[in-house]
Amino acid sequence: MLVIVPYLVQHPGTSLASAAEIFGVPREQLRRDLDLLFMSGLPPYGPGDLIDVDVDEDGGVWISMADHFARPLRLTRPEALAVYLRATELLATPGIPDAPALASALAKLRDALGPDTLGDAAGIEGAVTGSAPAHLDALRAAAADLRRIRIDYTAASTGERSVREVEPEAVFASAGHWYVVAWDVAADGERLFRADRVSAVEETGERFAPRGLEGAGRQLYTAGDQDLAVRLLLRPAARWVAEYYVTDDVVTRPDGAVEATLPARQTGWIAKLLLRLGPDADVLDPPELRAEISQIAAAALDRYNS
């Protein structure tokens, strides 16, 4: 409704049928939702503060007392940067349909933020390329139809390959990759799988009742007791890291830099991230991570020289 109401305010008289088709909402559901708008508005919620909705005999929708929806949305810097990062990630994810409107909006947002605000975040654009995971459509179809499937899966941390019987409930894109939220039958628990690590999908012929597992919007990483807390100093050009990754205890310094803690089971990916950030980021703790970064850099330099 936060999308539909502004559209109807800006396009008075739009028919219920047209609005339902544009936003992919059943006509009856849209009518029920619009009937609830008369209870919405601004404090102190008096008769003159509530939204008024009228659907005429021809099905045209007229909304009044909702001028606040017609005003441009004002974003704070962190909000605008978060939108930029997520939109860039979405457009770069293989398997996402072409979205010219999103690309156009992203370009306008990039211009509005400017290079000083974006810093190294501008370098995220186009970082994720390639083709969609081979079995993405099969995983999507199984989740949509609530079909139990058998997958060949290779774990990222160990490289171990296994066959899992799973009940997929959601398939979503995040951080440049596709993920499958499923119930692992053998483990009798919820699991999160990367779609590009699935090498085969086989039907079992069985269906399942959904458990309501959380899909898009969930955190990809859940901190555990065995995690290492990596404390980073992120200068202004690298502040996007604290907004892009799961972080704790974020503190802004007077010079515009931030300190943030990243929980991680393995430090290899953080070391590679810091190599890319260069002088815009430093490791505050643990000190042994600095040695790991130096070793990775030295190994890369040796390969380059050879």
MILO-980392 format. One record per residue: residue number from 1; residue in three letters; x, y negated, z of N, C-alpha, C, O in turn. Coordinates in steps of 0.02 Angstrom, whole numbers, plus 50000, padded with zeros to 5 digits. Layout:
<pts>
NUM	ALA	X	Y	Z	X	Y	Z	X	Y	Z	X	Y	Z
...
</pts>
This chain:
<pts>
1	MET	50041	50060	50000	50000	50000	50000	50043	49937	50000	50022	49885	49975
2	LEU	50103	49941	50028	50147	49883	50027	50170	49866	49956	50195	49811	49944
3	VAL	50162	49912	49910	50178	49899	49840	50114	49880	49801	50115	49835	49759
4	ILE	50060	49915	49816	49998	49906	49778	49966	49838	49793	49943	49804	49747
5	VAL	49965	49818	49857	49931	49756	49875	49963	49695	49841	49927	49655	49813
6	PRO	50031	49687	49842	50059	49630	49806	50042	49630	49732	50031	49577	49702
7	TYR	50038	49690	49701	50020	49693	49630	49949	49668	49620	49936	49630	49573
8	LEU	49903	49690	49663	49834	49669	49655	49824	49595	49671	49781	49562	49641
9	VAL	49865	49568	49717	49862	49496	49731	49884	49457	49669	49855	49405	49653
10	GLN	49936	49481	49635	49962	49446	49577	49923	49461	49513	49930	49425	49463
11	HIS	49881	49513	49514	49841	49531	49455	49768	49539	49477	49741	49595	49476
12	PRO	49735	49484	49496	49666	49488	49520	49619	49516	49467	49626	49501	49407
13	GLY	49572	49557	49488	49524	49586	49443	49546	49652	49412	49508	49681	49373
14	THR	49606	49676	49429	49628	49742	49404	49578	49795	49425	49557	49797	49482
15	SER	49560	49839	49379	49511	49890	49395	49541	49944	49440	49601	49955	49439
16	LEU	49498	49976	49479	49520	50031	49521	49553	50086	49479	49604	50114	49499
17	ALA	49523	50100	49422	49549	50153	49379	49620	50136	49354	49664	50179	49353
18	SER	49630	50073	49334	49696	50053	49309	49748	50055	49365	49803	50080	49354
19	ALA	49731	50030	49424	49778	50030	49479	49796	50101	49500	49853	50116	49515
20	ALA	49746	50145	49500	49758	50214	49518	49806	50247	49469	49849	50287	49488
21	GLU	49797	50231	49405	49840	50261	49354	49911	50233	49358	49959	50271	49352
22	ILE	49917	50167	49369	49983	50135	49372	50025	50163	49428	50085	50176	49420
23	PHE	49993	50173	49487	50031	50194	49546	50026	50269	49561	50052	50292	49612
24	GLY	49991	50306	49518	49988	50378	49527	49951	50399	49590	49971	50447	49623
25	VAL	49898	50363	49606	49858	50377	49666	49788	50396	49645	49759	50363	49601
26	PRO	49759	50448	49674	49690	50465	49657	49643	50406	49669	49651	50370	49719
27	ARG	49595	50395	49624	49551	50337	49628	49513	50335	49695	49506	50281	49724
28	GLU	49490	50393	49717	49451	50394	49780	49495	50376	49839	49473	50341	49885
29	GLN	49558	50400	49838	49604	50383	49893	49619	50309	49894	49620	50278	49947
30	LEU	49630	50279	49835	49644	50208	49831	49586	50167	49858	49595	50118	49894
31	ARG	49525	50188	49841	49467	50152	49866	49463	50156	49943	49447	50106	49975
32	ARG	49477	50215	49971	49476	50222	50044	49529	50178	50077	49517	50147	50128
33	ASP	49588	50177	50046	49641	50136	50075	49624	50062	50072	49637	50025	50120
34	LEU	49595	50040	50017	49576	49970	50010	49522	49951	50061	49519	49895	50085
35	ASP	49478	49999	50076	49425	49985	50125	49453	49974	50195	49420	49944	50237
36	LEU	49515	49997	50208	49546	49987	50273	49583	49920	50279	49601	49899	50334
37	LEU	49593	49887	50222	49632	49825	50223	49598	49769	50263	49632	49724	50288
38	PHE	49532	49772	50270	49498	49718	50306	49518	49718	50380	49503	49670	50415
39	MET	49550	49770	50403	49574	49772	50472	49647	49751	50477	49677	49754	50531
40	SER	49676	49729	50421	49747	49709	50420	49753	49634	50410	49709	49602	50381
41	GLY	49807	49605	50435	49817	49533	50427	49873	49510	50472	49918	49548	50489
42	LEU	49871	49446	50490	49923	49415	50530	49896	49398	50599	49836	49386	50607
43	PRO	49940	49397	50650	49918	49375	50717	49890	49305	50713	49915	49265	50673
44	PRO	49839	49288	50753	49809	49327	50808	49752	49372	50786	49710	49392	50827
45	TYR	49748	49389	50722	49698	49436	50695	49626	49413	50705	49581	49452	50719
46	GLY	49617	49347	50697	49549	49321	50698	49516	49330	50630	49548	49354	50583
47	PRO	49452	49310	50623	49417	49319	50560	49452	49286	50501	49448	49311	50445
48	GLY	49486	49231	50513	49520	49196	50459	49590	49221	50445	49624	49195	50401
49	ASP	49612	49272	50483	49680	49298	50476	49682	49366	50443	49737	49391	50428
50	LEU	49625	49396	50431	49622	49464	50404	49613	49464	50328	49583	49419	50300
51	ILE	49640	49515	50296	49636	49521	50224	49564	49537	50203	49530	49576	50236
52	ASP	49543	49506	50148	49475	49519	50122	49481	49554	50055	49518	49532	50011
53	VAL	49446	49609	50047	49447	49648	49985	49376	49654	49958	49330	49671	49995
54	ASP	49370	49641	49894	49305	49649	49861	49313	49689	49797	49355	49672	49754
55	VAL	49274	49741	49790	49273	49780	49729	49206	49768	49695	49154	49788	49721
56	ASP	49207	49734	49636	49145	49715	49604	49111	49774	49570	49138	49830	49571
57	GLU	49054	49763	49540	49014	49817	49511	49048	49848	49450	49030	49904	49430
58	ASP	49096	49813	49421	49133	49841	49365	49197	49876	49386	49235	49900	49344
59	GLY	49209	49880	49452	49268	49913	49477	49329	49869	49483	49383	49894	49500
60	GLY	49321	49804	49471	49378	49758	49478	49393	49744	49551	49348	49738	49592
61	VAL	49457	49740	49567	49479	49729	49637	49502	49657	49645	49543	49633	49607
62	TRP	49474	49624	49696	49492	49555	49711	49513	49552	49785	49474	49570	49829
63	ILE	49574	49529	49797	49601	49524	49865	49615	49451	49881	49647	49416	49843
64	SER	49590	49430	49939	49602	49362	49962	49627	49364	50034	49628	49417	50065
65	MET	49647	49306	50059	49675	49301	50127	49737	49345	50134	49751	49372	50187
66	ALA	49775	49353	50080	49836	49394	50082	49893	49357	50046	49933	49388	50011
67	ASP	49896	49291	50056	49946	49251	50021	50017	49271	50040	50064	49262	50001
68	HIS	50025	49299	50102	50093	49317	50123	50121	49373	50079	50182	49382	50076
69	PHE	50077	49411	50046	50101	49463	50001	50124	49434	49934	50162	49467	49898
70	ALA	50102	49374	49919	50120	49344	49855	50187	49307	49858	50215	49290	49806
71	ARG	50213	49296	49919	50277	49261	49925	50335	49309	49911	50330	49368	49926
72	PRO	50389	49283	49882	50448	49326	49869	50475	49355	49934	50476	49322	49986
73	LEU	50498	49416	49931	50527	49449	49990	50596	49419	50003	50637	49413	49958
74	ARG	50608	49400	50066	50672	49372	50086	50712	49426	50123	50691	49451	50175
75	LEU	50769	49443	50096	50810	49495	50126	50869	49464	50162	50898	49415	50139
76	THR	50888	49493	50219	50950	49474	50252	51008	49504	50213	50998	49547	50170
77	ARG	51069	49481	50227	51126	49508	50192	51132	49584	50201	51141	49619	50151
78	PRO	51128	49611	50262	51132	49684	50269	51076	49720	50232	51088	49773	50203
79	GLU	51015	49692	50232	50960	49724	50196	50973	49724	50121	50964	49775	50087
80	ALA	50996	49667	50094	51009	49662	50022	51066	49709	50001	51062	49741	49949
81	LEU	51118	49712	50042	51174	49756	50026	51153	49829	50030	51175	49870	49989
82	ALA	51110	49846	50078	51086	49915	50083	51045	49934	50022	51051	49989	49996
83	VAL	51002	49887	49998	50963	49900	49938	51009	49909	49878	50998	49954	49837
84	TYR	51061	49867	49873	51107	49873	49818	51142	49941	49817	51147	49973	49765
85	LEU	51166	49962	49876	51202	50025	49880	51157	50084	49862	51178	50128	49824
86	ARG	51096	50085	49889	51052	50142	49876	51028	50143	49804	51022	50196	49774
87	ALA	51014	50084	49776	50991	50081	49707	51047	50103	49659	51034	50138	49610
88	THR	51109	50081	49673	51166	50101	49632	51176	50176	49636	51188	50209	49585
89	GLU	51172	50203	49696	51178	50275	49706	51125	50313	49667	51139	50364	49636
90	LEU	51063	50287	49669	51008	50320	49635	51018	50321	49560	51009	50373	49528
91	LEU	51037	50264	49531	51046	50260	49459	51104	50304	49436	51103	50328	49379
92	ALA	51154	50314	49478	51213	50352	49458	51205	50427	49467	51247	50466	49446
93	THR	51150	50449	49500	51142	50519	49514	51120	50558	49453	51067	50542	49425
94	PRO	51158	50607	49430	51136	50647	49373	51070	50682	49387	51060	50709	49441
95	GLY	51025	50681	49338	50960	50712	49348	50904	50663	49363	50846	50681	49363
96	ILE	50922	50599	49376	50872	50547	49386	50850	50521	49318	50892	50505	49277
97	PRO	50784	50518	49305	50761	50490	49241	50784	50418	49232	50796	50382	49280
98	ASP	50789	50397	49169	50807	50328	49154	50758	50281	49188	50697	50292	49187
99	ALA	50784	50226	49217	50742	50178	49252	50764	50107	49233	50799	50075	49272
100	PRO	50744	50083	49174	50766	50017	49151	50747	49961	49200	50786	49914	49210
101	ALA	50688	49965	49231	50666	49912	49277	50712	49910	49338	50730	49856	49362
102	LEU	50731	49968	49363	50776	49970	49421	50844	49944	49403	50875	49907	49442
103	ALA	50869	49961	49344	50934	49937	49322	50934	49861	49315	50983	49828	49333
104	SER	50879	49833	49289	50874	49761	49282	50872	49726	49350	50905	49676	49360
105	ALA	50833	49755	49396	50828	49725	49463	50896	49729	49499	50915	49684	49535
106	LEU	50932	49784	49488	50997	49792	49520	51046	49740	49494	51086	49713	49533
107	ALA	51044	49726	49430	51089	49676	49401	51075	49607	49431	51121	49569	49445
108	LYS	51011	49590	49440	50993	49526	49471	51016	49523	49543	51040	49471	49566
109	LEU	51009	49579	49579	51030	49580	49649	51106	49574	49654	51132	49540	49698
110	ARG	51142	49606	49607	51215	49600	49607	51237	49528	49597	51282	49504	49631
111	ASP	51204	49492	49550	51221	49422	49538	51205	49379	49598	51243	49333	49615
112	ALA	51149	49395	49632	51130	49355	49690	51177	49365	49749	51192	49318	49786
113	LEU	51200	49426	49759	51246	49441	49814	51315	49410	49802	51345	49383	49849
114	GLY	51339	49413	49740	51403	49384	49725	51461	49428	49745	51453	49472	49787
115	PRO	51520	49417	49716	51578	49460	49729	51603	49456	49801	51628	49506	49827
116	ASP	51596	49398	49834	51621	49393	49903	51582	49437	49950	51610	49468	49996
117	THR	51516	49442	49940	51474	49483	49983	51482	49557	49966	51485	49599	50011
118	LEU	51486	49572	49901	51491	49642	49881	51558	49673	49900	51561	49730	49923
119	GLY	51612	49636	49889	51678	49664	49903	51689	49727	49863	51672	49730	49804
120	ASP	51716	49778	49895	51730	49842	49861	51668	49882	49848	51671	49933	49813
121	ALA	51610	49860	49875	51548	49897	49862	51532	49896	49788	51499	49942	49763
122	ALA	51556	49845	49752	51544	49842	49680	51577	49901	49645	51556	49920	49590
123	GLY	51629	49929	49675	51664	49985	49645	51626	50050	49647	51645	50099	49615
124	ILE	51570	50051	49685	51530	50112	49688	51494	50123	49622	51479	50180	49605
125	GLU	51481	50070	49586	51442	50077	49525	51475	50125	49476	51533	50118	49460
126	GLY	51436	50173	49454	51460	50220	49404	51509	50271	49431	51539	50309	49393
127	ALA	51518	50273	49498	51567	50320	49526	51545	50392	49518	51586	50437	49512
128	VAL	51480	50403	49518	51453	50471	49511	51429	50480	49440	51382	50448	49418
129	THR	51462	50524	49404	51444	50535	49334	51438	50610	49322	51449	50651	49367
130	GLY	51420	50627	49261	51415	50698	49244	51344	50718	49232	51299	50676	49226
131	SER	51333	50784	49228	51266	50810	49213	51232	50833	49277	51264	50841	49329
132	ALA	51167	50843	49272	51128	50865	49330	51147	50937	49348	51169	50974	49305
133	PRO	51137	50957	49411	51150	51027	49430	51112	51075	49385	51056	51062	49364
134	ALA	51144	51132	49370	51116	51179	49321	51047	51205	49341	51006	51217	49297
135	HIS	51035	51214	49405	50972	51245	49427	50926	51195	49462	50882	51215	49500
136	LEU	50936	51131	49448	50895	51079	49480	50821	51088	49465	50780	51085	49511
137	ASP	50803	51099	49402	50733	51106	49384	50701	51167	49417	50644	51165	49439
138	ALA	50739	51222	49421	50713	51283	49453	50701	51272	49527	50652	51297	49555
139	LEU	50746	51235	49560	50739	51221	49631	50680	51174	49643	50642	51184	49690
140	ARG	50672	51125	49600	50615	51079	49606	50549	51117	49598	50503	51107	49637
141	ALA	50546	51161	49548	50484	51198	49534	50467	51243	49593	50409	51249	49612
142	ALA	50518	51277	49622	50505	51321	49678	50479	51282	49738	50434	51305	49773
143	ALA	50507	51223	49750	50484	51182	49806	50413	51157	49795	50372	51155	49841
144	ALA	50399	51137	49732	50332	51112	49717	50279	51166	49723	50223	51152	49745
145	ASP	50296	51227	49705	50247	51282	49705	50250	51324	49769	50212	51373	49776
146	LEU	50295	51305	49816	50302	51342	49879	50317	51415	49866	50284	51460	49892
147	ARG	50368	51428	49824	50389	51496	49808	50455	51513	49842	50502	51474	49839
148	ARG	50457	51570	49874	50519	51594	49905	50567	51617	49850	50546	51651	49803
149	ILE	50630	51597	49855	50679	51615	49804	50742	51642	49836	50753	51636	49897
150	ARG	50784	51672	49794	50849	51698	49816	50902	51658	49778	50900	51654	49717
151	ILE	50950	51630	49814	51001	51588	49782	51071	51615	49797	51084	51641	49851
152	ASP	51115	51607	49748	51187	51617	49759	51216	51549	49778	51209	51500	49741
153	TYR	51249	51547	49835	51271	51481	49861	51343	51485	49885	51364	51534	49916
154	THR	51381	51433	49869	51451	51428	49891	51457	51371	49941	51442	51313	49925
155	ALA	51478	51387	50002	51484	51336	50055	51543	51290	50041	51595	51313	50017
156	ALA	51534	51226	50055	51587	51177	50040	51645	51184	50088	51703	51178	50067
157	SER	51631	51195	50151	51684	51195	50202	51730	51255	50198	51790	51250	50209
158	THR	51702	51315	50182	51740	51377	50182	51752	51406	50113	51797	51447	50105
159	GLY	51713	51385	50064	51718	51414	49997	51687	51483	49994	51694	51518	49943
160	GLU	51654	51504	50047	51623	51571	50050	51560	51572	50008	51518	51527	50011
161	ARG	51553	51625	49968	51494	51634	49926	51447	51685	49958	51469	51737	49982
162	SER	51383	51669	49958	51334	51713	49989	51268	51709	49952	51256	51663	49914
163	VAL	51227	51759	49963	51160	51761	49935	51111	51745	49991	51110	51779	50043
164	ARG	51070	51695	49981	51023	51673	50033	50952	51680	50007	50938	51662	49949
165	GLU	50907	51704	50048	50836	51703	50032	50807	51643	50069	50809	51639	50130
166	VAL	50779	51595	50031	50759	51532	50061	50689	51513	50038	50663	51537	49988
167	GLU	50659	51468	50079	50593	51440	50064	50602	51364	50057	50599	51328	50106
168	PRO	50613	51340	49995	50628	51269	49984	50565	51225	49991	50513	51240	49961
169	GLU	50572	51172	50030	50514	51127	50039	50524	51059	50008	50475	51025	49992
170	ALA	50587	51038	49998	50599	50971	49969	50665	50971	49932	50713	51003	49953
171	VAL	50666	50936	49876	50727	50925	49837	50733	50850	49827	50688	50818	49802
172	PHE	50790	50822	49848	50797	50749	49845	50869	50731	49829	50915	50771	49839
173	ALA	50879	50669	49805	50946	50643	49789	50968	50596	49844	50928	50556	49869
174	SER	51031	50601	49863	51061	50556	49912	51136	50557	49905	51166	50610	49893
175	ALA	51166	50498	49912	51239	50492	49909	51268	50522	49845	51323	50550	49846
176	GLY	51231	50517	49790	51256	50540	49726	51248	50614	49713	51274	50639	49663
177	HIS	51214	50651	49757	51205	50723	49749	51132	50741	49760	51093	50704	49790
178	TRP	51114	50802	49736	51048	50829	49748	51052	50879	49806	51099	50919	49811
179	TYR	51001	50877	49849	50999	50921	49907	50933	50959	49909	50882	50935	49884
180	VAL	50935	51018	49939	50876	51060	49947	50866	51073	50021	50910	51100	50055
181	VAL	50808	51053	50047	50791	51068	50117	50750	51132	50116	50697	51135	50084
182	ALA	50773	51182	50151	50740	51247	50147	50744	51283	50214	50786	51268	50257
183	TRP	50700	51332	50222	50702	51377	50279	50741	51439	50258	50721	51474	50212
184	ASP	50797	51453	50293	50838	51511	50278	50807	51571	50314	50804	51573	50375
185	VAL	50782	51620	50276	50745	51676	50304	50788	51717	50351	50767	51733	50406
186	ALA	50849	51734	50330	50893	51776	50371	50915	51740	50435	50917	51770	50488
187	ALA	50931	51676	50428	50953	51638	50486	50895	51615	50530	50904	51594	50587
188	ASP	50834	51619	50502	50774	51598	50537	50782	51526	50562	50769	51510	50620
189	GLY	50803	51483	50515	50813	51413	50533	50816	51368	50472	50824	51392	50416
190	GLU	50810	51304	50484	50813	51255	50431	50885	51245	50408	50931	51244	50449
191	ARG	50895	51239	50342	50961	51228	50314	50956	51175	50258	50904	51167	50227
192	LEU	51012	51140	50248	51018	51091	50194	51071	51115	50145	51129	51124	50164
193	PHE	51051	51124	50082	51096	51150	50031	51109	51097	49978	51064	51058	49961
194	ARG	51170	51095	49952	51185	51052	49895	51167	51089	49831	51188	51146	49821
195	ALA	51127	51057	49789	51102	51091	49729	51157	51111	49681	51151	51162	49647
196	ASP	51211	51071	49677	51264	51088	49630	51307	51146	49653	51350	51169	49616
197	ARG	51296	51171	49714	51332	51229	49739	51291	51293	49731	51312	51347	49752
198	VAL	51231	51286	49702	51189	51344	49689	51207	51369	49619	51199	51333	49570
199	SER	51232	51432	49615	51254	51459	49551	51202	51504	49518	51209	51522	49459
200	ALA	51150	51523	49555	51097	51564	49526	51034	51558	49568	51037	51550	49628
201	VAL	50976	51563	49535	50911	51561	49568	50871	51621	49543	50864	51631	49482
202	GLU	50844	51659	49589	50804	51718	49572	50738	51717	49609	50737	51705	49670
203	GLU	50684	51730	49574	50618	51732	49605	50611	51796	49647	50635	51849	49628
204	THR	50576	51790	49704	50561	51848	49745	50489	51872	49736	50471	51927	49757
205	GLY	50448	51830	49704	50378	51847	49696	50335	51832	49757	50276	51848	49757
206	GLU	50365	51802	49807	50328	51786	49868	50318	51710	49874	50356	51671	49847
207	ARG	50266	51691	49910	50252	51621	49924	50258	51610	49999	50263	51658	50037
208	PHE	50257	51547	50020	50264	51533	50091	50222	51472	50111	50203	51431	50069
209	ALA	50208	51467	50175	50172	51410	50202	50223	51358	50225	50269	51375	50262
210	PRO	50216	51295	50204	50266	51244	50221	50267	51231	50297	50216	51235	50330
211	ARG	50326	51214	50321	50335	51198	50392	50341	51123	50404	50348	51102	50462
212	GLY	50338	51083	50351	50344	51011	50359	50416	50988	50369	50428	50940	50405
213	LEU	50464	51021	50336	50533	51001	50342	50544	50932	50310	50515	50917	50259
214	GLU	50586	50892	50341	50597	50824	50318	50642	50823	50257	50694	50856	50256
215	GLY	50621	50786	50205	50660	50782	50144	50695	50716	50136	50738	50699	50177
216	ALA	50677	50677	50084	50710	50613	50070	50706	50567	50131	50655	50564	50165
217	GLY	50761	50533	50144	50764	50487	50200	50798	50516	50262	50815	50479	50308
218	ARG	50807	50582	50263	50839	50613	50320	50914	50600	50320	50942	50585	50267
219	GLN	50946	50605	50377	51018	50600	50380	51049	50664	50353	51026	50720	50368
220	LEU	51100	50656	50311	51133	50714	50282	51181	50746	50331	51201	50804	50324
221	TYR	51199	50708	50381	51248	50735	50429	51221	50726	50500	51199	50671	50518
222	THR	51223	50779	50539	51202	50776	50609	51263	50789	50652	51294	50841	50648
223	ALA	51278	50740	50694	51337	50746	50737	51330	50804	50786	51275	50818	50811
224	GLY	51386	50837	50799	51385	50894	50845	51439	50886	50899	51479	50839	50897
225	ASP	51440	50933	50946	51486	50929	51002	51559	50937	50979	51605	50913	51012
226	GLN	51570	50970	50922	51638	50983	50898	51664	50928	50852	51719	50933	50826
227	ASP	51625	50876	50841	51644	50823	50794	51702	50781	50822	51709	50773	50882
228	LEU	51741	50755	50776	51794	50708	50793	51767	50638	50780	51738	50624	50727
229	ALA	51776	50593	50828	51754	50524	50820	51811	50483	50790	51862	50471	50823
230	VAL	51803	50461	50728	51854	50423	50693	51835	50348	50697	51784	50327	50671
231	ARG	51878	50310	50731	51866	50239	50739	51903	50201	50684	51964	50208	50677
232	LEU	51866	50160	50646	51894	50124	50590	51888	50049	50598	51841	50025	50629
233	LEU	51935	50013	50571	51931	49941	50563	51917	49927	50490	51957	49944	50446
234	LEU	51860	49896	50476	51838	49883	50407	51838	49808	50396	51797	49772	50425
235	ARG	51883	49785	50353	51885	49713	50337	51827	49696	50291	51794	49741	50264
236	PRO	51812	49631	50281	51751	49612	50245	51739	49649	50180	51681	49666	50165
237	ALA	51791	49662	50141	51781	49696	50076	51761	49769	50084	51738	49801	50037
238	ALA	51769	49797	50145	51753	49867	50157	51696	49875	50207	51683	49931	50230
239	ARG	51661	49821	50223	51607	49827	50272	51550	49871	50249	51512	49897	50289
240	TRP	51545	49881	50183	51491	49923	50156	51495	49994	50182	51445	50030	50183
241	VAL	51554	50016	50204	51562	50084	50229	51517	50095	50291	51486	50147	50298
242	ALA	51514	50045	50334	51474	50050	50395	51399	50051	50380	51359	50073	50421
243	GLU	51380	50028	50320	51310	50027	50302	51291	50086	50257	51232	50102	50248
244	TYR	51342	50117	50228	51330	50172	50180	51332	50240	50215	51293	50284	50198
245	TYR	51377	50248	50264	51385	50311	50298	51353	50309	50368	51340	50255	50394
246	VAL	51342	50368	50397	51318	50371	50465	51373	50348	50512	51426	50379	50514
247	THR	51361	50295	50549	51412	50268	50594	51381	50253	50663	51321	50247	50670
248	ASP	51424	50249	50712	51404	50233	50781	51445	50174	50806	51499	50159	50781
249	ASP	51418	50141	50856	51456	50089	50893	51488	50039	50845	51549	50029	50847
250	VAL	51448	50008	50803	51473	49958	50755	51479	49890	50790	51430	49865	50819
251	VAL	51539	49861	50787	51552	49796	50819	51580	49749	50767	51628	49765	50732
252	THR	51550	49690	50762	51573	49639	50715	51623	49593	50748	51609	49566	50802
253	ARG	51681	49584	50718	51732	49540	50744	51721	49468	50719	51686	49458	50669
254	PRO	51750	49419	50754	51741	49349	50732	51766	49335	50662	51740	49290	50628
255	ASP	51816	49373	50638	51843	49361	50571	51801	49394	50516	51820	49390	50457
256	GLY	51745	49426	50533	51702	49457	50483	51715	49531	50474	51674	49565	50442
257	ALA	51769	49556	50501	51782	49629	50498	51738	49664	50549	51712	49633	50596
258	VAL	51730	49729	50540	51690	49768	50587	51731	49829	50610	51772	49855	50572
259	GLU	51717	49851	50671	51742	49915	50695	51683	49963	50696	51628	49945	50716
260	ALA	51694	50024	50674	51640	50074	50671	51669	50143	50682	51727	50156	50665
261	THR	51629	50186	50710	51649	50255	50723	51611	50302	50676	51549	50300	50674
262	LEU	51648	50343	50639	51618	50393	50595	51627	50462	50627	51683	50483	50638
263	PRO	51572	50497	50641	51580	50566	50665	51594	50613	50607	51564	50606	50553
264	ALA	51639	50660	50617	51658	50705	50562	51684	50771	50590	51721	50771	50640
265	ARG	51665	50826	50558	51692	50891	50576	51761	50901	50544	51804	50936	50571
266	GLN	51769	50871	50484	51833	50876	50448	51853	50806	50428	51811	50765	50409
267	THR	51917	50791	50431	51942	50723	50418	51967	50714	50347	51984	50658	50327
268	GLY	51968	50767	50308	51996	50761	50240	51960	50710	50198	51992	50670	50163
269	TRP	51893	50710	50200	51855	50663	50158	51865	50591	50182	51865	50545	50141
270	ILE	51873	50582	50248	51884	50514	50273	51953	50489	50251	51961	50431	50234
271	ALA	52002	50534	50252	52069	50515	50229	52068	50492	50157	52099	50442	50139
272	LYS	52032	50529	50114	52027	50509	50044	51990	50443	50036	52008	50402	49993
273	LEU	51938	50433	50077	51901	50369	50074	51947	50312	50092	51946	50259	50060
274	LEU	51988	50320	50144	52033	50267	50166	52087	50253	50115	52109	50196	50108
275	LEU	52109	50304	50079	52157	50292	50026	52127	50247	49972	52161	50204	49944
276	ARG	52064	50258	49958	52031	50216	49907	52022	50144	49932	52025	50097	49893
277	LEU	52009	50137	49996	51998	50070	50024	52063	50030	50029	52062	49969	50029
278	GLY	52119	50065	50035	52183	50031	50037	52190	49985	50097	52173	50005	50153
279	PRO	52213	49923	50087	52226	49877	50143	52162	49849	50175	52166	49813	50224
280	ASP	52104	49866	50147	52042	49839	50175	52017	49879	50234	51966	49861	50265
281	ALA	52051	49934	50253	52029	49975	50309	52089	50005	50344	52140	50021	50313
282	ASP	52083	50012	50410	52136	50042	50451	52104	50093	50498	52046	50086	50517
283	VAL	52144	50143	50517	52123	50192	50567	52143	50166	50636	52202	50153	50648
284	LEU	52095	50159	50680	52110	50140	50749	52120	50201	50793	52160	50200	50840
285	ASP	52083	50254	50778	52087	50315	50817	52053	50372	50778	52001	50360	50749
286	PRO	52082	50432	50778	52143	50456	50812	52205	50439	50771	52202	50435	50710
287	PRO	52261	50430	50803	52323	50411	50767	52347	50464	50719	52380	50448	50669
288	GLU	52331	50529	50733	52355	50582	50687	52323	50578	50618	52349	50607	50570
289	LEU	52266	50543	50613	52235	50536	50547	52278	50493	50501	52278	50502	50440
290	ARG	52316	50446	50530	52360	50405	50489	52413	50449	50455	52430	50439	50397
291	ALA	52438	50498	50493	52488	50543	50465	52458	50585	50409	52491	50598	50359
292	GLU	52395	50607	50417	52362	50646	50365	52353	50605	50302	52362	50631	50247
293	ILE	52336	50541	50309	52328	50498	50251	52395	50490	50215	52399	50491	50154
294	SER	52449	50482	50254	52515	50474	50224	52535	50537	50186	52565	50532	50132
295	GLN	52519	50595	50212	52535	50658	50179	52498	50665	50113	52527	50686	50063
296	ILE	52433	50647	50113	52393	50651	50052	52421	50603	49999	52426	50621	49940
297	ALA	52438	50543	50021	52465	50493	49974	52532	50516	49946	52545	50507	49886
298	ALA	52574	50545	49989	52639	50568	49965	52632	50626	49916	52668	50628	49866
299	ALA	52586	50672	49930	52575	50728	49885	52550	50704	49817	52571	50728	49765
300	ALA	52504	50655	49818	52477	50627	49756	52533	50593	49716	52536	50599	49655
301	LEU	52576	50557	49752	52631	50522	49718	52680	50572	49687	52706	50561	49632
302	ASP	52694	50628	49723	52739	50679	49696	52710	50709	49632	52747	50720	49583
303	ARG	52645	50723	49632	52614	50752	49572	52617	50702	49514	52627	50722	49456
304	TYR	52608	50639	49530	52610	50587	49478	52680	50582	49449	52687	50577	49388
305	ASN	52731	50584	49491	52800	50577	49468	52824	50638	49429	52867	50633	49385
306	SER	52794	50696	49445	52815	50757	49410	52783	50762	49342	52796	50810	49305
</pts>
